[in-house]
Amino acid sequence: KIILVLLLSSIFFFFCRKGKEDPLFSIHSRTARVAGDWKIMKFDEKQTTTYQYPNGSSLTQNFNRYFGPVNYEETTSDTGSSSQSYNGKISLSEFHFTKSGNWNSKIEYYLYVPQSVGGYYISKTRIEEEGKWEFNGKQGDLKNKETMELTTTSSNHFFYTYSTYLGTVIDSVADSTYSTVEQKATWRLIGLSNTRMKAEINSENTFTSALPGLIGTQITNSKFTEIELNQ
C-alpha cells in the first residue's frame, strides 16, 4: 500500500507540474520557491527598439547581450549601419523576490575597448530596477501559475566612462539617467525549484518621449530573454 501511495503521489505531482523542467515533487509552494535572493547564471537578451520621429522618419536599433557569472558580451546595430561588438566582465547580477509580491534587481558590468596606443576606453554600467510581481492565471495553453508578470515601477541607469594611457586616467565622465515609465514583462517559468529558476521573458512597451532631442518621438521597445538563476 505504501508503494502504491508513493506511486500515485508521484503521478499526481508530475501532472501538476507547471514548467517542463519543474521538479516532480516539491513541499514548497510556487510563491515560496520564487521568493529569495537569486544570482544570474545565464542571461541571453535580444532587444529591438524602433523610433518613430514626428517628421515621419524612423530608426530601428538592435541590441543583443549575453552574460553569465563572469563574462559579458553585447552587440549593437541599427538601420543602415554595420554592427559593433563589445566584451567585458560582470561585477554584479542579482534578483530579489519577496513573498508579498515585490522584486528588485541589480546588474553591473564593465566594457573594455583597447585604444590605438597603450591604453583602454573603459565603461561601467549599473542598472537598478524594482517593482511588483504576481502569478498569472490560466491563459490558453498556459497553466495557472506557469507564468508571472513583473511590473517595473522604477529604473535607475548609472553610466561611468574613463580612458587610460599607460595606466594613467586621462579622461572620465560620470552620468546617470532615471526612468519612471512603467513597464511589464511576462516570465514563462520553464523550471522552478528551491535553488534554480529558468524562464523565457517577453516584453513590449510603447511610449512617447519627452526627453530633449526626442520630444514627440514614439518609441517601441521589444525584448525576448532567456534567463537562468540559482540561489
ROSE-4610 file (N, C-alpha, C; in Angstrom, 1 decimal, always signed):
// ROSE-4610
residu = [K/K/K/I/I/I/I/I/I/L/L/L/V/V/V/L/L/L/L/L/L/L/L/L/S/S/S/S/S/S/I/I/I/F/F/F/F/F/F/F/F/F/F/F/F/C/C/C/R/R/R/K/K/K/G/G/G/K/K/K/E/E/E/D/D/D/P/P/P/L/L/L/F/F/F/S/S/S/I/I/I/H/H/H/S/S/S/R/R/R/T/T/T/A/A/A/R/R/R/V/V/V/A/A/A/G/G/G/D/D/D/W/W/W/K/K/K/I/I/I/M/M/M/K/K/K/F/F/F/D/D/D/E/E/E/K/K/K/Q/Q/Q/T/T/T/T/T/T/T/T/T/Y/Y/Y/Q/Q/Q/Y/Y/Y/P/P/P/N/N/N/G/G/G/S/S/S/S/S/S/L/L/L/T/T/T/Q/Q/Q/N/N/N/F/F/F/N/N/N/R/R/R/Y/Y/Y/F/F/F/G/G/G/P/P/P/V/V/V/N/N/N/Y/Y/Y/E/E/E/E/E/E/T/T/T/T/T/T/S/S/S/D/D/D/T/T/T/G/G/G/S/S/S/S/S/S/S/S/S/Q/Q/Q/S/S/S/Y/Y/Y/N/N/N/G/G/G/K/K/K/I/I/I/S/S/S/L/L/L/S/S/S/E/E/E/F/F/F/H/H/H/F/F/F/T/T/T/K/K/K/S/S/S/G/G/G/N/N/N/W/W/W/N/N/N/S/S/S/K/K/K/I/I/I/E/E/E/Y/Y/Y/Y/Y/Y/L/L/L/Y/Y/Y/V/V/V/P/P/P/Q/Q/Q/S/S/S/V/V/V/G/G/G/G/G/G/Y/Y/Y/Y/Y/Y/I/I/I/S/S/S/K/K/K/T/T/T/R/R/R/I/I/I/E/E/E/E/E/E/E/E/E/G/G/G/K/K/K/W/W/W/E/E/E/F/F/F/N/N/N/G/G/G/K/K/K/Q/Q/Q/G/G/G/D/D/D/L/L/L/K/K/K/N/N/N/K/K/K/E/E/E/T/T/T/M/M/M/E/E/E/L/L/L/T/T/T/T/T/T/T/T/T/S/S/S/S/S/S/N/N/N/H/H/H/F/F/F/F/F/F/Y/Y/Y/T/T/T/Y/Y/Y/S/S/S/T/T/T/Y/Y/Y/L/L/L/G/G/G/T/T/T/V/V/V/I/I/I/D/D/D/S/S/S/V/V/V/A/A/A/D/D/D/S/S/S/T/T/T/Y/Y/Y/S/S/S/T/T/T/V/V/V/E/E/E/Q/Q/Q/K/K/K/A/A/A/T/T/T/W/W/W/R/R/R/L/L/L/I/I/I/G/G/G/L/L/L/S/S/S/N/N/N/T/T/T/R/R/R/M/M/M/K/K/K/A/A/A/E/E/E/I/I/I/N/N/N/S/S/S/E/E/E/N/N/N/T/T/T/F/F/F/T/T/T/S/S/S/A/A/A/L/L/L/P/P/P/G/G/G/L/L/L/I/I/I/G/G/G/T/T/T/Q/Q/Q/I/I/I/T/T/T/N/N/N/S/S/S/K/K/K/F/F/F/T/T/T/E/E/E/I/I/I/E/E/E/L/L/L/N/N/N/Q/Q/Q]
num = [1/1/1/2/2/2/3/3/3/4/4/4/5/5/5/6/6/6/7/7/7/8/8/8/9/9/9/10/10/10/11/11/11/12/12/12/13/13/13/14/14/14/15/15/15/16/16/16/17/17/17/18/18/18/19/19/19/20/20/20/21/21/21/22/22/22/23/23/23/24/24/24/25/25/25/26/26/26/27/27/27/28/28/28/29/29/29/30/30/30/31/31/31/32/32/32/33/33/33/34/34/34/35/35/35/36/36/36/37/37/37/38/38/38/39/39/39/40/40/40/41/41/41/42/42/42/43/43/43/44/44/44/45/45/45/46/46/46/47/47/47/48/48/48/49/49/49/50/50/50/51/51/51/52/52/52/53/53/53/54/54/54/55/55/55/56/56/56/57/57/57/58/58/58/59/59/59/60/60/60/61/61/61/62/62/62/63/63/63/64/64/64/65/65/65/66/66/66/67/67/67/68/68/68/69/69/69/70/70/70/71/71/71/72/72/72/73/73/73/74/74/74/75/75/75/76/76/76/77/77/77/78/78/78/79/79/79/80/80/80/81/81/81/82/82/82/83/83/83/84/84/84/85/85/85/86/86/86/87/87/87/88/88/88/89/89/89/90/90/90/91/91/91/92/92/92/93/93/93/94/94/94/95/95/95/96/96/96/97/97/97/98/98/98/99/99/99/100/100/100/101/101/101/102/102/102/103/103/103/104/104/104/105/105/105/106/106/106/107/107/107/108/108/108/109/109/109/110/110/110/111/111/111/112/112/112/113/113/113/114/114/114/115/115/115/116/116/116/117/117/117/118/118/118/119/119/119/120/120/120/121/121/121/122/122/122/123/123/123/124/124/124/125/125/125/126/126/126/127/127/127/128/128/128/129/129/129/130/130/130/131/131/131/132/132/132/133/133/133/134/134/134/135/135/135/136/136/136/137/137/137/138/138/138/139/139/139/140/140/140/141/141/141/142/142/142/143/143/143/144/144/144/145/145/145/146/146/146/147/147/147/148/148/148/149/149/149/150/150/150/151/151/151/152/152/152/153/153/153/154/154/154/155/155/155/156/156/156/157/157/157/158/158/158/159/159/159/160/160/160/161/161/161/162/162/162/163/163/163/164/164/164/165/165/165/166/166/166/167/167/167/168/168/168/169/169/169/170/170/170/171/171/171/172/172/172/173/173/173/174/174/174/175/175/175/176/176/176/177/177/177/178/178/178/179/179/179/180/180/180/181/181/181/182/182/182/183/183/183/184/184/184/185/185/185/186/186/186/187/187/187/188/188/188/189/189/189/190/190/190/191/191/191/192/192/192/193/193/193/194/194/194/195/195/195/196/196/196/197/197/197/198/198/198/199/199/199/200/200/200/201/201/201/202/202/202/203/203/203/204/204/204/205/205/205/206/206/206/207/207/207/208/208/208/209/209/209/210/210/210/211/211/211/212/212/212/213/213/213/214/214/214/215/215/215/216/216/216/217/217/217/218/218/218/219/219/219/220/220/220/221/221/221/222/222/222/223/223/223/224/224/224/225/225/225/226/226/226/227/227/227/228/228/228/229/229/229/230/230/230/231/231/231]
x = [+0.8/+0.0/+0.9/+2.0/+2.8/+3.4/+3.8/+4.4/+3.4/+2.1/+1.0/+0.8/+0.7/+0.5/+1.6/+2.9/+4.0/+3.9/+3.5/+3.4/+2.4/+1.2/+0.1/+0.5/+1.2/+1.7/+2.6/+3.5/+4.5/+3.7/+2.8/+2.0/+1.2/+0.6/-0.2/+0.7/+1.9/+2.8/+3.4/+3.6/+4.1/+3.1/+1.8/+0.9/+0.5/+0.9/+0.6/+1.8/+2.8/+4.0/+3.5/+4.1/+3.7/+4.7/+6.0/+7.0/+7.5/+8.0/+8.5/+9.7/+10.5/+11.6/+11.4/+10.2/+9.9/+10.2/+10.5/+10.8/+9.5/+9.6/+8.4/+7.7/+8.4/+7.8/+8.5/+7.6/+8.1/+7.2/+7.7/+6.9/+6.6/+7.3/+7.2/+6.2/+5.4/+4.5/+5.3/+4.7/+5.4/+5.8/+5.0/+5.4/+6.6/+6.7/+7.9/+9.1/+8.9/+10.1/+10.6/+9.7/+10.2/+10.9/+10.4/+10.9/+12.4/+13.2/+14.6/+15.5/+16.8/+17.9/+18.5/+18.6/+19.0/+20.2/+21.1/+22.2/+22.0/+22.3/+22.1/+23.2/+22.9/+23.8/+23.9/+22.8/+22.7/+21.7/+22.0/+21.1/+21.4/+20.4/+20.6/+19.4/+19.7/+18.6/+18.8/+17.6/+17.6/+16.5/+17.0/+16.1/+16.1/+14.9/+14.7/+13.9/+14.5/+13.9/+13.7/+12.4/+12.0/+11.7/+12.3/+12.0/+11.2/+10.0/+9.1/+9.1/+9.9/+10.0/+8.8/+8.6/+7.5/+7.5/+8.7/+8.8/+8.4/+8.1/+7.7/+8.8/+10.1/+11.2/+11.2/+12.0/+12.1/+13.5/+13.8/+15.1/+14.9/+15.5/+15.4/+16.8/+16.9/+18.1/+18.0/+19.0/+19.0/+20.2/+19.8/+20.8/+20.7/+21.8/+21.8/+22.9/+22.6/+23.6/+23.5/+24.7/+24.7/+25.8/+25.4/+26.4/+26.0/+27.1/+26.9/+27.5/+28.0/+28.6/+29.8/+30.5/+31.8/+31.8/+31.7/+31.9/+30.6/+30.8/+29.7/+30.0/+29.0/+29.1/+27.9/+28.1/+27.0/+27.3/+26.2/+26.3/+25.2/+25.6/+24.6/+24.6/+23.5/+23.4/+22.1/+22.1/+20.9/+20.7/+19.6/+19.2/+20.3/+20.9/+21.8/+23.3/+23.6/+24.9/+25.4/+26.7/+27.3/+27.2/+27.3/+27.2/+28.5/+28.4/+29.6/+29.5/+30.6/+30.5/+31.5/+31.2/+32.0/+32.0/+33.1/+33.3/+33.7/+33.3/+33.6/+33.4/+33.3/+33.1/+31.9/+31.3/+30.2/+30.7/+30.2/+30.7/+29.5/+28.3/+27.1/+25.9/+25.2/+24.0/+23.1/+22.0/+21.2/+19.7/+18.8/+17.4/+17.0/+16.0/+15.4/+13.9/+13.3/+11.8/+11.3/+10.2/+9.6/+8.3/+7.8/+6.5/+5.4/+5.6/+4.5/+4.3/+5.2/+5.0/+5.9/+7.0/+7.9/+9.1/+9.9/+11.1/+12.0/+13.3/+14.3/+15.5/+16.2/+17.4/+18.5/+19.7/+20.9/+21.9/+22.2/+23.2/+24.2/+25.5/+26.6/+27.7/+28.2/+29.2/+30.2/+31.4/+32.4/+32.7/+32.9/+33.3/+34.7/+35.6/+36.9/+37.2/+37.6/+37.9/+39.4/+40.3/+41.7/+41.8/+42.6/+42.9/+44.2/+44.4/+45.5/+46.9/+47.1/+48.4/+48.3/+48.7/+48.9/+47.8/+46.5/+45.5/+44.2/+43.2/+41.9/+40.8/+39.7/+38.5/+37.6/+37.2/+36.5/+35.2/+34.2/+32.9/+32.3/+31.6/+30.9/+29.4/+28.5/+27.1/+26.5/+25.6/+24.9/+23.4/+22.6/+21.1/+20.4/+19.7/+18.9/+17.4/+16.7/+15.2/+14.5/+13.2/+12.3/+10.9/+10.0/+8.6/+7.8/+6.7/+5.8/+5.8/+5.5/+5.3/+4.1/+3.5/+2.4/+2.3/+1.7/+1.5/+0.3/+0.3/-0.9/-1.7/-3.0/-3.9/-3.7/-4.6/-4.5/-4.8/-4.0/-4.2/-3.9/-5.0/-4.9/-4.2/-3.1/-2.4/-1.5/-1.4/-0.5/-1.3/-0.7/-1.4/-1.4/-2.3/-2.3/-0.9/-0.4/+0.9/+2.1/+1.9/+3.0/+3.8/+3.1/+3.8/+3.6/+4.5/+4.3/+4.6/+3.9/+4.0/+4.9/+5.9/+6.8/+6.5/+6.1/+5.9/+7.1/+7.8/+8.9/+8.3/+8.5/+7.9/+9.1/+10.3/+11.5/+12.7/+13.4/+14.6/+15.7/+16.8/+17.9/+19.1/+19.6/+20.8/+22.0/+23.1/+24.3/+25.4/+26.0/+27.0/+28.2/+29.4/+30.6/+31.7/+32.4/+33.4/+34.7/+35.8/+37.1/+38.1/+39.1/+40.2/+41.5/+42.4/+43.7/+44.8/+45.9/+47.1/+48.3/+48.8/+49.9/+49.6/+48.3/+48.0/+47.5/+47.5/+47.0/+45.7/+44.7/+43.4/+43.6/+43.2/+43.3/+42.0/+40.9/+39.6/+38.5/+37.5/+36.5/+35.2/+34.1/+32.7/+31.8/+31.0/+30.0/+28.7/+27.7/+26.3/+25.3/+24.1/+23.1/+21.7/+20.9/+19.5/+18.5/+17.3/+16.3/+15.0/+14.4/+13.1/+12.0/+10.9/+9.7/+8.6/+9.0/+8.0/+7.7/+6.4/+6.1/+6.1/+6.8/+6.9/+6.5/+6.0/+5.6/+6.3/+6.6/+7.3/+6.7/+6.4/+5.9/+7.0/+7.1/+8.1/+7.4/+7.7/+7.2/+8.2/+7.8/+8.7/+8.9/+10.0/+10.3/+10.7/+11.4/+11.8/+11.8/+11.2/+11.2/+11.4/+12.5/+12.7/+13.2/+13.6/+14.1/+15.4/+16.2/+17.5/+17.8/+16.8/+17.0/+15.7/+15.9/+14.7/+15.2/+14.4/+14.7/+13.4/+13.6/+12.4/+12.7/+11.6/+11.6/+10.8/+11.4/+10.8/+10.5/+9.2/+8.8/+8.2/+8.6/+8.1/+8.0/+7.0/+6.9/+6.3/+6.9/+6.4/+6.5/+5.5/+5.5/+5.1/+5.9/+5.6/+6.1/+5.7/+6.1/+7.1/+8.3/+9.4/+9.2/+9.6/+9.6/+11.0/+12.0/+13.4/+13.8/+14.7/+15.2/+15.9/+15.5/+16.0/+15.2/+14.3/+13.4/+11.9/+11.6/+10.3/+9.3/+8.2/+7.2/+7.5/+8.7/+9.1/+8.4/+7.8/+7.2/+8.2/+8.4/+9.5/+8.8/+9.1/+8.6/+9.8/+9.8/+10.9/+10.4/+10.9/+10.5/+11.7/+11.6/+12.7/+12.2/+13.2/+13.0/+14.3/+14.1/+15.2/+15.1/+16.2/+16.3/+17.2/+16.6/+17.4/+17.4/+18.5/+18.6/+19.2/+18.6/+19.1/+19.3/+20.2/+20.5/+20.5/+20.0/+20.1/+21.3]
y = [-1.2/+0.0/+1.3/+1.2/+2.4/+2.7/+1.6/+1.8/+2.4/+1.9/+2.4/+3.9/+4.3/+5.7/+6.5/+6.1/+6.9/+7.0/+5.9/+5.9/+6.9/+6.8/+7.7/+9.2/+9.4/+10.8/+11.3/+10.4/+10.9/+11.2/+10.4/+10.7/+12.0/+12.2/+13.4/+14.6/+14.6/+15.8/+16.0/+14.9/+15.0/+15.8/+15.4/+16.1/+17.5/+17.8/+19.1/+20.1/+19.6/+20.4/+21.5/+22.7/+23.9/+23.9/+24.1/+24.1/+22.7/+22.6/+21.2/+20.8/+21.7/+21.4/+21.6/+21.7/+21.7/+20.4/+20.4/+19.1/+18.3/+17.0/+16.1/+16.3/+16.7/+16.8/+18.0/+18.8/+19.9/+20.1/+20.2/+20.5/+22.0/+22.8/+24.3/+24.8/+25.8/+26.4/+27.1/+27.5/+28.2/+29.6/+30.2/+31.5/+31.4/+30.4/+30.2/+29.9/+29.2/+28.9/+30.1/+31.0/+32.2/+33.2/+33.3/+34.2/+33.9/+34.9/+34.7/+35.6/+35.3/+36.0/+35.1/+35.6/+34.8/+35.5/+34.6/+35.1/+34.6/+35.5/+35.2/+34.4/+33.2/+32.3/+32.4/+32.7/+32.9/+34.0/+34.9/+36.0/+36.2/+35.8/+35.9/+36.8/+38.0/+39.0/+39.5/+39.5/+40.1/+41.2/+42.5/+43.7/+44.5/+44.9/+45.8/+47.0/+48.2/+49.5/+50.2/+50.7/+51.5/+52.9/+53.9/+55.3/+55.8/+56.3/+56.9/+58.4/+59.2/+60.6/+61.4/+62.6/+63.4/+63.8/+63.9/+64.2/+63.1/+61.9/+60.7/+59.7/+60.1/+59.2/+58.2/+57.1/+56.1/+55.5/+54.9/+54.2/+53.0/+51.9/+50.7/+50.3/+50.0/+49.6/+48.2/+47.4/+46.1/+46.0/+45.4/+45.3/+43.9/+43.1/+41.8/+41.7/+41.1/+40.9/+39.5/+39.0/+37.7/+37.8/+37.2/+37.1/+36.0/+35.5/+34.5/+35.1/+34.3/+34.8/+35.7/+35.6/+36.3/+37.2/+36.6/+37.3/+37.9/+39.1/+39.9/+40.2/+40.0/+40.4/+41.1/+42.1/+42.8/+43.2/+43.3/+43.6/+44.7/+45.7/+46.8/+47.0/+47.3/+47.7/+48.5/+49.2/+50.0/+50.0/+50.6/+50.6/+51.3/+50.5/+51.1/+51.2/+50.5/+50.6/+49.2/+49.0/+47.7/+47.5/+46.3/+46.1/+46.2/+46.5/+46.6/+45.7/+45.0/+44.1/+44.5/+44.3/+44.6/+43.5/+43.4/+42.3/+43.0/+42.3/+42.8/+41.8/+42.3/+41.5/+41.9/+40.9/+41.1/+41.3/+42.4/+42.6/+42.4/+42.4/+42.2/+41.8/+40.8/+40.4/+39.6/+40.2/+39.5/+40.0/+39.1/+39.4/+39.1/+39.8/+39.5/+39.6/+38.5/+38.4/+38.2/+38.8/+38.6/+37.9/+37.2/+36.5/+37.5/+38.7/+39.7/+40.4/+40.0/+40.5/+41.6/+41.9/+42.9/+42.2/+43.0/+42.5/+43.6/+43.3/+44.3/+43.5/+44.2/+43.6/+44.6/+44.1/+44.9/+44.2/+44.9/+44.4/+45.4/+45.0/+45.9/+45.2/+45.9/+45.3/+46.4/+45.9/+46.7/+46.3/+47.3/+47.0/+47.6/+46.9/+47.3/+47.4/+48.5/+48.7/+49.2/+48.4/+48.8/+50.1/+51.0/+52.2/+52.0/+52.8/+52.5/+52.6/+53.4/+53.5/+53.3/+52.1/+51.9/+52.2/+52.0/+52.3/+51.7/+52.0/+51.4/+52.5/+52.3/+53.0/+52.0/+52.5/+51.6/+52.2/+51.4/+52.0/+51.0/+51.6/+50.8/+51.2/+50.2/+50.4/+49.7/+50.4/+49.8/+50.0/+49.0/+49.1/+48.6/+49.4/+49.1/+49.3/+48.2/+48.2/+47.6/+48.0/+47.4/+47.5/+46.7/+46.8/+45.7/+45.2/+44.2/+43.0/+41.9/+40.6/+39.9/+39.1/+38.2/+37.1/+36.0/+34.9/+35.2/+34.7/+34.8/+33.6/+33.7/+32.6/+31.8/+30.8/+30.0/+30.9/+30.8/+31.6/+30.7/+30.3/+29.4/+28.1/+27.8/+26.5/+26.7/+27.9/+28.1/+27.8/+27.0/+26.6/+27.7/+27.6/+28.5/+28.6/+29.8/+30.0/+29.5/+29.2/+28.8/+30.1/+31.2/+32.5/+33.5/+34.4/+35.5/+36.9/+37.9/+39.2/+40.1/+40.7/+41.6/+43.0/+43.9/+45.3/+46.1/+46.9/+47.7/+49.1/+49.5/+50.9/+51.9/+51.4/+52.3/+51.7/+52.5/+52.0/+53.1/+52.8/+53.7/+53.2/+54.0/+53.6/+54.5/+54.0/+54.7/+54.3/+55.3/+55.1/+55.9/+55.2/+55.9/+55.4/+56.4/+56.0/+56.7/+56.1/+56.8/+56.1/+56.9/+56.5/+56.4/+55.5/+55.4/+55.5/+55.9/+55.9/+55.5/+54.3/+53.7/+53.7/+53.3/+53.1/+54.3/+55.5/+56.8/+57.2/+57.5/+58.0/+59.4/+59.6/+60.9/+61.6/+60.8/+61.5/+60.6/+61.2/+60.5/+61.3/+60.5/+61.1/+60.2/+60.8/+60.1/+60.7/+59.8/+60.2/+59.2/+59.6/+58.7/+59.2/+58.2/+58.5/+57.8/+58.4/+57.8/+57.8/+56.6/+56.4/+55.9/+56.5/+56.1/+55.5/+55.3/+54.7/+53.3/+53.0/+51.7/+50.7/+49.5/+48.5/+47.2/+46.3/+45.0/+43.9/+42.8/+41.7/+40.4/+39.5/+38.2/+37.1/+36.5/+35.4/+34.1/+33.3/+31.9/+31.0/+30.4/+29.6/+28.2/+28.0/+26.7/+25.7/+26.2/+25.3/+26.1/+25.6/+26.4/+25.4/+25.5/+24.7/+25.7/+25.2/+26.0/+26.7/+26.1/+26.6/+27.0/+26.8/+27.1/+27.6/+28.7/+29.3/+29.5/+28.9/+29.1/+29.7/+30.7/+31.4/+32.0/+32.2/+32.9/+34.2/+35.4/+36.7/+37.4/+37.8/+38.6/+39.9/+41.0/+42.3/+43.2/+44.1/+45.1/+46.4/+47.5/+48.8/+49.9/+50.7/+51.8/+53.1/+54.1/+55.4/+56.5/+57.7/+58.9/+59.7/+59.9/+60.5/+62.0/+62.4/+63.9/+64.4/+63.6/+63.9/+64.9/+65.9/+66.8/+66.1/+66.5/+65.9/+64.8/+64.3/+63.2/+63.5/+64.7/+65.1/+64.8/+64.1/+63.7/+62.4/+61.8/+60.6/+59.4/+58.5/+57.3/+56.2/+55.6/+54.6/+53.3/+52.3/+50.9/+50.0/+49.4/+48.5/+47.1/+46.1/+44.7/+43.9/+43.0/+42.1/+40.7/+39.8/+38.4/+37.9/+37.3/+37.0/+35.5/+34.8/+33.5/+33.7/+33.3/+33.6/+32.4/+32.1/+31.1/+31.7/+31.4/+31.9/+30.8/+31.0/+30.0/+30.7/+30.0/+30.5/+29.9]
z = [+0.0/+0.0/+0.0/+0.8/+0.8/-0.5/-1.2/-2.6/-3.5/-3.4/-4.3/-4.0/-2.7/-2.4/-2.9/-2.8/-3.3/-4.8/-5.5/-7.0/-7.4/-6.7/-7.1/-6.8/-5.7/-5.4/-6.4/-6.9/-8.0/-9.2/-9.6/-10.8/-10.7/-9.5/-9.2/-9.4/-8.7/-8.8/-10.2/-10.9/-12.3/-13.1/-13.1/-13.9/-13.4/-12.2/-11.6/-11.9/-12.5/-12.8/-13.7/-13.6/-14.5/-15.6/-15.3/-16.4/-16.7/-17.9/-18.3/-17.5/-16.9/-16.1/-14.6/-14.2/-12.8/-12.1/-10.8/-10.1/-10.1/-10.0/-9.9/-8.6/-7.6/-6.2/-5.5/-4.8/-4.0/-2.8/-1.6/-0.5/-0.3/-1.2/-1.1/-2.2/-1.8/-2.8/-3.9/-5.0/-6.0/-5.6/-4.8/-4.2/-3.4/-2.5/-1.7/-2.5/-3.6/-4.5/-5.2/-5.6/-6.3/-5.3/-4.1/-3.1/-2.7/-2.6/-2.2/-3.0/-2.7/-3.4/-4.5/-5.7/-6.9/-7.6/-8.0/-8.9/-10.3/-11.2/-12.6/-13.2/-13.7/-14.3/-15.8/-16.4/-17.8/-18.1/-19.0/-19.4/-20.9/-21.8/-23.2/-23.7/-24.1/-24.4/-25.8/-26.5/-27.9/-27.8/-28.1/-28.0/-29.3/-29.6/-30.8/-30.4/-30.7/-30.4/-31.7/-31.9/-33.1/-32.6/-33.3/-33.1/-34.2/-34.0/-35.0/-34.7/-35.5/-35.3/-35.8/-35.2/-35.6/-37.0/-37.7/-39.1/-40.0/-39.5/-40.3/-40.5/-40.3/-40.4/-39.3/-39.4/-38.3/-38.3/-37.2/-37.0/-36.1/-36.5/-35.8/-35.3/-34.0/-33.4/-32.8/-33.0/-32.4/-31.3/-30.2/-29.1/-28.5/-28.6/-28.1/-27.0/-25.9/-24.9/-24.3/-23.9/-23.2/-22.1/-21.0/-19.9/-19.0/-18.3/-17.2/-15.9/-15.1/-13.8/-13.9/-15.1/-15.2/-16.5/-17.7/-18.9/-19.4/-20.1/-20.7/-22.1/-23.0/-24.4/-24.9/-25.8/-26.3/-27.8/-28.6/-30.0/-30.3/-31.0/-31.3/-32.8/-33.4/-34.8/-35.0/-36.1/-36.4/-37.9/-38.4/-39.8/-40.6/-41.6/-42.5/-42.0/-40.9/-40.4/-40.0/-39.9/-39.5/-38.0/-37.5/-36.1/-35.4/-34.1/-33.3/-32.1/-31.7/-30.6/-29.5/-28.3/-27.1/-26.1/-25.5/-24.4/-23.1/-22.0/-20.7/-19.6/-18.4/-17.2/-16.4/-15.8/-14.9/-13.5/-12.8/-11.4/-10.4/-10.9/-10.1/-10.9/-10.6/-11.3/-10.4/-9.9/-8.9/-9.0/-8.6/-8.4/-7.0/-6.5/-5.2/-5.3/-4.9/-4.9/-3.5/-3.1/-1.8/-2.0/-0.9/-0.9/-1.1/-0.6/-0.7/-2.0/-3.0/-4.4/-4.8/-4.1/-4.5/-5.2/-6.0/-6.6/-6.8/-6.9/-7.4/-8.0/-8.8/-9.5/-9.6/-9.7/-9.9/-10.8/-11.9/-12.9/-13.1/-13.0/-13.2/-14.0/-15.1/-15.9/-16.4/-16.8/-17.4/-18.8/-19.7/-21.1/-21.3/-22.0/-22.3/-23.8/-24.2/-25.7/-25.8/-26.3/-26.5/-27.4/-27.0/-27.8/-28.6/-29.6/-30.5/-29.9/-28.8/-28.2/-26.7/-26.2/-24.8/-23.8/-24.2/-23.2/-23.5/-22.7/-22.9/-22.7/-23.4/-23.1/-22.3/-21.1/-20.2/-19.7/-19.7/-19.2/-18.2/-17.2/-16.2/-16.3/-16.4/-16.4/-15.3/-14.5/-13.4/-13.6/-13.6/-13.8/-12.5/-11.9/-10.7/-11.0/-10.8/-11.1/-9.9/-9.8/-8.8/-9.2/-8.6/-8.9/-8.2/-8.9/-8.3/-9.2/-8.6/-9.4/-8.9/-9.8/-9.4/-10.4/-10.0/-11.0/-11.8/-13.1/-14.0/-13.8/-14.1/-14.2/-15.5/-15.7/-16.9/-18.1/-19.1/-20.4/-21.6/-22.2/-23.4/-23.0/-23.6/-23.3/-22.0/-21.5/-20.3/-19.1/-18.2/-16.9/-15.9/-14.9/-13.8/-13.1/-13.0/-12.3/-13.1/-14.4/-15.3/-15.7/-15.7/-16.0/-14.8/-14.7/-13.8/-14.5/-14.0/-14.5/-13.6/-14.2/-13.5/-14.0/-13.1/-13.4/-12.9/-13.7/-13.3/-13.0/-11.8/-11.4/-11.2/-11.1/-11.0/-11.7/-12.5/-13.2/-13.1/-12.5/-12.5/-13.3/-14.2/-15.0/-14.7/-14.3/-14.0/-15.0/-15.5/-16.6/-16.3/-16.3/-16.0/-17.0/-17.6/-18.6/-18.2/-18.6/-18.4/-19.4/-19.8/-20.7/-20.0/-20.4/-19.8/-20.8/-20.4/-21.3/-20.4/-20.7/-20.0/-18.5/-18.1/-16.8/-16.1/-16.7/-16.1/-16.7/-15.8/-16.2/-16.8/-18.1/-18.7/-19.0/-18.9/-19.1/-18.4/-17.8/-17.2/-17.2/-17.4/-17.5/-16.6/-15.7/-15.0/-15.3/-15.4/-15.8/-15.2/-15.1/-14.7/-15.3/-15.5/-16.0/-15.1/-15.0/-14.2/-15.0/-14.9/-15.7/-14.8/-14.9/-14.2/-15.1/-16.4/-17.3/-16.9/-16.5/-16.0/-17.2/-16.9/-17.9/-17.4/-18.3/-17.8/-18.7/-18.0/-18.7/-18.2/-19.1/-18.8/-18.7/-17.5/-17.4/-17.5/-18.5/-18.6/-17.9/-16.8/-16.0/-16.6/-17.1/-17.7/-16.6/-15.6/-14.5/-13.2/-12.1/-10.9/-9.7/-9.0/-7.8/-6.7/-5.6/-4.5/-4.8/-5.7/-6.0/-7.4/-8.3/-9.7/-10.3/-11.1/-11.9/-13.3/-14.2/-15.7/-16.3/-17.1/-17.6/-19.0/-19.8/-21.0/-20.8/-21.1/-20.8/-22.0/-22.1/-23.3/-22.7/-23.4/-23.0/-24.3/-24.3/-25.4/-24.8/-25.0/-24.4/-25.5/-25.5/-26.5/-25.7/-25.9/-25.2/-26.0/-25.7/-26.4/-25.6/-26.1/-25.4/-25.1/-23.9/-23.5/-23.3/-23.6/-23.4/-24.5/-24.2/-25.1/-26.3/-27.5/-28.7/-29.2/-28.4/-28.8/-28.5/-28.2/-27.8/-28.9/-28.6/-29.5/-30.3/-30.0/-30.7/-30.1/-30.9/-30.4/-30.4/-29.2/-29.0/-28.7/-29.5/-29.2/-28.9/-27.7/-27.3/-27.0/-27.7/-27.5/-27.2/-26.2/-25.8/-25.7/-25.9/-25.6/-24.9/-23.8/-22.9/-22.4/-22.5/-21.8/-20.5/-19.4/-18.1/-17.2/-16.6/-15.6/-14.3/-13.2/-11.9/-10.9/-10.0/-8.9/-7.6/-6.5/-5.2/-4.5]
